Amino acid sequence: MTSINVYLNFNGNCEEAFNFYKSVFGGEFGYIGRFNEMPPQEGVPALPEEMGKKIMHIGLPISKETSLMGSDTGGEWASHFKQGNNFSISINTDSKENADRLFNGLSAGGNITMPLADTFWGD
């Protein structure tokens, strides 16, 4: 089964926004992770302490089928943040083959901002 969810990006106030969404929609966060919890990556410098406290990924289930997800911008992504372009979609599939098929189909002729890759979290 494939699901599509909205993914919001914030300029440092993701936690505040998601606490608001939680107060309106109810429920509990399915996942909340901060940048300082990311596994170390060779050749990538440590984040400034303040950035480490920001939200790397958060998910709030809205229904059985949908979640509202988000993160704070930072690093290379921060320079692209503009109010109004701070959202994307997250597509989850039941197999790598289906993910490859959808990614290739949707990205044909497009501008890829985040290549398809394995991640260390799920939501």
C-alpha positions as CSV (number, residue, x, y, z in Angstrom):
1,M,0.0,0.0,0.0
2,T,1.3,3.5,-0.8
3,S,0.6,6.5,1.3
4,I,1.2,10.2,0.6
5,N,1.6,12.7,3.4
6,V,2.4,16.4,3.7
7,Y,5.9,17.2,4.9
8,L,6.3,20.8,6.3
9,N,9.6,22.6,6.8
10,F,10.1,25.3,9.4
11,N,12.7,27.9,10.0
12,G,13.4,27.0,13.6
13,N,9.9,26.8,15.0
14,C,8.9,23.2,14.0
15,E,8.4,22.0,17.6
16,E,6.2,25.0,18.5
17,A,4.1,24.4,15.3
18,F,3.7,20.7,15.9
19,N,2.7,21.2,19.5
20,F,-0.1,23.5,18.2
21,Y,-1.2,20.9,15.6
22,K,-1.2,18.3,18.3
23,S,-3.5,20.5,20.5
24,V,-5.9,20.8,17.5
25,F,-5.8,17.3,16.1
26,G,-5.1,15.4,19.3
27,G,-3.1,12.2,19.4
28,E,0.6,11.6,20.1
29,F,3.7,12.1,18.1
30,G,4.6,8.9,16.2
31,Y,8.2,10.0,16.2
32,I,10.2,13.0,17.2
33,G,13.9,13.2,16.5
34,R,16.4,16.0,16.8
35,F,19.5,16.8,14.7
36,N,21.8,15.9,17.6
37,E,20.4,12.4,17.5
38,M,21.6,11.7,13.9
39,P,24.2,9.0,13.6
40,P,27.7,10.6,12.9
41,Q,28.7,10.7,9.3
42,E,32.2,10.6,8.1
43,G,33.4,13.9,6.7
44,V,30.3,15.8,8.0
45,P,31.2,18.4,10.7
46,A,29.3,18.4,14.0
47,L,26.3,20.7,14.2
48,P,26.3,23.9,16.3
49,E,24.6,23.1,19.7
50,E,21.6,25.3,19.0
51,M,20.9,23.5,15.6
52,G,21.3,20.1,17.3
53,K,18.2,20.9,19.5
54,K,16.1,21.6,16.4
55,I,13.6,19.0,15.0
56,M,15.2,16.7,12.4
57,H,11.9,14.8,11.9
58,I,8.5,14.7,13.6
59,G,5.4,12.8,12.8
60,L,1.8,13.3,14.1
61,P,-0.7,10.7,13.0
62,I,-3.9,12.4,11.9
63,S,-5.8,9.3,10.9
64,K,-5.1,5.6,10.2
65,E,-3.9,6.6,6.7
66,T,-2.3,10.0,7.1
67,S,0.3,11.7,9.1
68,L,1.5,15.3,9.3
69,M,5.3,15.4,9.2
70,G,7.9,18.1,9.4
71,S,11.4,19.3,10.3
72,D,13.4,22.5,10.9
73,T,15.6,23.6,8.0
74,G,19.3,23.7,8.5
75,G,22.6,23.5,6.8
76,E,22.4,23.3,3.0
77,W,18.6,23.3,3.2
78,A,18.3,26.6,5.1
79,S,19.3,28.8,2.2
80,H,16.3,27.5,0.2
81,F,13.7,28.2,2.9
82,K,11.0,30.7,1.9
83,Q,7.6,31.0,3.4
84,G,5.3,29.4,0.8
85,N,7.8,26.8,-0.5
86,N,8.2,25.1,2.8
87,F,6.4,21.9,2.1
88,S,6.8,18.7,0.1
89,I,5.1,15.3,0.0
90,S,6.4,12.1,1.6
91,I,5.5,8.9,-0.2
92,N,5.8,5.6,1.6
93,T,5.4,2.3,-0.2
94,D,5.4,-1.4,0.6
95,S,8.5,-2.3,-1.4
96,K,11.7,-0.9,-2.7
97,E,10.6,-1.8,-6.3
98,N,7.4,0.2,-5.9
99,A,9.4,3.1,-4.4
100,D,11.8,3.1,-7.4
101,R,8.9,2.9,-9.9
102,L,7.1,5.9,-8.3
103,F,10.3,8.0,-7.8
104,N,11.4,7.4,-11.4
105,G,8.0,8.2,-12.8
106,L,7.5,11.3,-10.7
107,S,11.0,12.7,-11.2
108,A,11.1,12.3,-15.0
109,G,11.9,15.7,-16.3
110,G,11.7,17.2,-12.9
111,N,14.2,18.9,-10.5
112,I,15.2,16.3,-7.8
113,T,15.7,18.1,-4.5
114,M,16.2,14.9,-2.4
115,P,17.3,11.7,-4.2
116,L,15.7,8.4,-3.2
117,A,17.8,6.8,-0.4
118,D,17.6,4.6,2.6
119,T,17.1,6.5,5.9
120,F,17.6,5.5,9.5
121,W,14.1,6.3,10.7
122,G,10.6,5.4,9.9
123,D,7.3,6.9,10.5
